[in-house]
């Protein structure tokens, strides 16, 4: 039986993208070994004041400038202007029904993920991958979730 393709999804506002994002994504790629990596730049973030976000196209350009020489990835084409991760993950799943999906988030958001809109959809369609942030121990929410064993990056 052939192994399923793995798709690693990394989402965020990227306001601005920084070297920590690159490092986290590189470590997750090394651990998961996906065939495809999709970076989802939030058009609107439910967690941030939209008036404080740089324009979407500008943030996409910044991500491309920062990631392009370091990581093989594609930017998620948010053609339906989806806001919630559950909808984006579902759309990626519908486009790739045979793939194993992995969703990468930092510890700060991992601790809130069960409060996200339709968390169960995300949890059912993806393996959530948490990158430790800060000195606090990560409390695993679900046995199928992955807590990356890499060193902490603040």
Buried (B, 14 or more C-beta within 10 A) or exposed (E): EEEEEBBBBBBBBBBEBEEEBBBBBBBBBEBBEBEBBBBBBBBEBEEEEEEEBBEBEEBBBBBBEBBEEEBEBEEBEBEEEBBBBBBBBBBBBEEBEEBBBBBBBBBEBBBEBEEBEBBEBBBEBBBBBBBBBEEEEBEEBEEEBBBBEBEEBE
